[in-house]
Amino acid sequence: MSGLDLGDQLGDYEILSELPGEGQWRVLHQASGSDEWLLTRGPLARYPELAEQAFQLAEKTLSYLQHPGLLKPVRFYLHEDRVYWVGPLPSSLRVTDYLQLHAPVLPKLVAWLTELCSMLEECHQAPIAIFWGRSSLANLRVHDSRLQLLGLGLDEDMVLSFTGLEASAQTETPGARGDVLAVAGLLGEMLRRGSGLAREGYRRHSALRKLVVAATSKDPARRPATLGSLKLQLEKMPRPKPPAEIRIGRFRLVVERYQLYALPLSLAGLVLCGVLAAGLAQPPSTPPRHQPKVRKKLRVTLATPTARVFRKSNPPAAPNPP
C-alpha cells in the first residue's frame, strides 16, 4: 500500500493521477494552481525522529546543484514513516527507451558521457558522492538530445553520501574513481543496447576502446584519477568529420563519415531489392510448347561402276560352237 490516494493532500500538493511505475504520481501545487510535479515514494525511514533533519540537510545540499541536467527534488516530506519527494515532472525519455527508438551513434554517446562527467563534477563540488548501481542507466533521460540525471536523493541504486559542506579541498574527492568506473560502465551498457553502427564504431575506435578498458579496470591505479581527467580525454577524442555528400544521378545522399563503411552494403542491398522488385513486377511468361526433336537422316549414295568379278578358279565357260 502506498498510503496515498487520488485527491489526497501532502503539504502544499494535491495528488492528481498515478503514473506508470511504483510510487509515482502527478501532483498539483496548490499555491500556483498550475504547476505539475512528480511525487515519488522513497525507501522506508529507519529512524523517523532523525529523518526530518537528514532530509533538510539533503535538501540544503542539493540546492547547491545548478546544472540544468540534474533533476533534483525541491521538497521532502515524511508521511507514515515513508519518504516522499517532489521534483520537476520530466518531459523526456529514458535512455533505455531512447536507444531503442532512435539508435544514436557513437559520437552522440561520447557527448552524453562528457556531459554526465560535468554533472558529476558539480556533485563532487557540493560535495556529494554518488554510489552507482547496475540499474542506474534507468535514471538517465534524454531531453532535446541532452542528457538528464533523475533520482538524486531518491533511488536506492544511486545512494548519495553527503560529506558536509565544510569538507576540505585537500581531501580526495569523494567517489571520484567510483564515478569514473560507473561512467565507463554506462558507456558499455549503452553500446549493448544501442545501434549496430555504434558498436561497430566502438570496435574501430581504438583510442576510445583503450580508454574504456582502462577506466573499467579492477585496478584503481589504472583508471583516470578524477572525472575531470576522464572528461578531458573524452573531449580529445577525434571528432567526426562533416557529413559526406554522394551524388548518384539526380539523387543526393548525405551520410556521416563513420557510416561510409556500411554504404557499400546498403547500396548492394538497394540494388538487390530493385532487381527482385523488377522481377516480381513482370507478368509470368507462358512456358514454350514441347517441340519434338527432328532427326535428319543422312543419305549416302555410293556410286560404284557395275562390273563383274570373275574368280580365277571359276573362269567363264566357252561359248558353244555354232
C-alpha positions, 0 to 999 in steps of 0.5 A: 500500500502506498498510503496515498490516494487520488485527491489526497493532500501532502503539504502544499500538493494535491495528488492528481493521477498515478503514473506508470511505475511504483510510487509515482504520481502527478501532483498539483501545487496548490499555491500556483494552481498550475504547476505539475510535479512528480511525487515519488515514494522513497525507501522506508525511514529507519529512524523517523525522529532523525529523518526530518533533519537528514532530509533538510540537510539533503535538501540544503545540499542539493540546492547547491546543484545548478546544472540544468541536467540534474533533476533534483527534488525541491521538497521532502516530506515524511508521511507514515514513516515513508519518504516522499519527494517532489521534483520537476515532472520530466518531459523526456525519455529514458535512455533505455527507451531512447536507444531503442527508438532512435539508435544514436551513434557513437559520437552522440554517446561520447557527448552524453558521457562528457556531459554526465562527467560535468554533472558529476563534477558539480556533485563532487563540488557540493560535495556529494558522492554518488554510489552507482548501481547496475540499474542506474542507466534507468535514471538517465533521460534524454531531453532535446538530445541532452542528457538528464540525471533523475533520482538524486536523493531518491533511488536506492541504486544511486545512494548519495553520501553527503560529506558536509559542506565544510569538507576540505579541498585537500581531501580526495574527492569523494567517489571520484574513481567510483564515478569514473568506473560507473561512467565507463560502465554506462558507456558499455551498457549503452553500446549493448543496447544501442545501434549496430553502427555504434558498436561497430564504431566502438570496435574501430575506435581504438583510442576510445576502446583503450580508454574504456578498458582502462577506466573499467579496470579492477585496478584503481591505479589504472583508471583516470584519477578524477572525472575531470581527467576522464572528461578531458580525454573524452573531449580529445577524442577525434571528432567526426568529420562533416557529413559526406555528400554522394551524388548518384544521378539526380539523387543526393545522399548525405551520410556521416563519415563513420557510416561510409563503411556500411554504404557499400552494403546498403547500396548492394542491398538497394540494388538487390531489392530493385532487381527482385522488385523488377522481377516480381513486377513482370507478368509470368511468361507462358512456358514454350510448347514441347517441340519434338526433336527432328532427326535428319537422316543422312543419305549416302549414295555410293556410286560404284561402276557395275562390273563383274568379278570373275574368280580365277578358279571359276573362269567363264565357260566357252561359248558353244560352237555354232 
